[in-house]
Amino acid sequence: MTGNSRGSPFDSLAEGYDAWYDTEPGKTIFAMEVACLRPFLHTYPRPYLEVGVGSGRFAQALEIEYGVDPSQVLLEKARARGINVKRAGGEKLPFPDSSFGGVLIALTLCFVDDPAQVLREASRVLTPEGGLVLGLILKESPWAELYAKKGKEGHPIYSRARFFSKDDIENFLYQSGFYELRYRSGLFQPPGHSSYHLEQPTDGYNSTAGFVAIGSRKQRTK
């Protein structure tokens, strides 16, 4: 994930990526993911930033004011959804220190070049009382197994993904200055169905969940 002038590999995939959210499974899965994320994000003070805002679906649903993404094509869609956007990668955010009360990174860390640097930048732009929310498909889940298999078969999106374990993510967070980790788990139905029913997310970590939200606080310096 970079913000250079060569453009993003997601530019050519933007239409198909965004259209998935309007399919029957897409609508239901998205609703469950939002339900996982919302209680964590909305405990933090505004304003909010989404890193890897994409087409702005999560930002719009969660009332996030600002977003960054390296894909100009996706940013245009996010802007049309009312998000204040800038073209940038998560490794170097175009904002001063302590600009935001909450930062969301949803379904993005698996595509970035340097996850630890992205988290350090998130910490930098957060206020001292701010917090970070991650939305993840963790390596332990059956969904990650499916997407990793698709990636090996040459899928244009998942061939670029690296899925991390719960321990990997926790190490990234602790090294980047985050603490008080809290978990919510959702999407317990297996992948491959043509339709899904709404499930309520559960508090805590569940290794069978297809989607996991992690809320964390920025470590205050003495």
Secondary structure, 3 states (H helix, E strand, C coil): CCCCCCCCCCHHHHHHHHHHHHCHHHHHHHHHHHHHHHHHHCCCCCCEEEECCCCCHHHHHCCCCEEEECCHHHHHHHHHCCCEEEECCCCCCCCCCCCEEEEEEECCHHHCCCHHHHHHHHHHHEEEEEEEEEEECCCCCHHHHHHHHHHHCCCCCHHHCCCCCHHHHHHHHHHCCEEEEEEEEECCCCCCCCCCCCCCCEECCCCCCCEEEEEEEECCCC
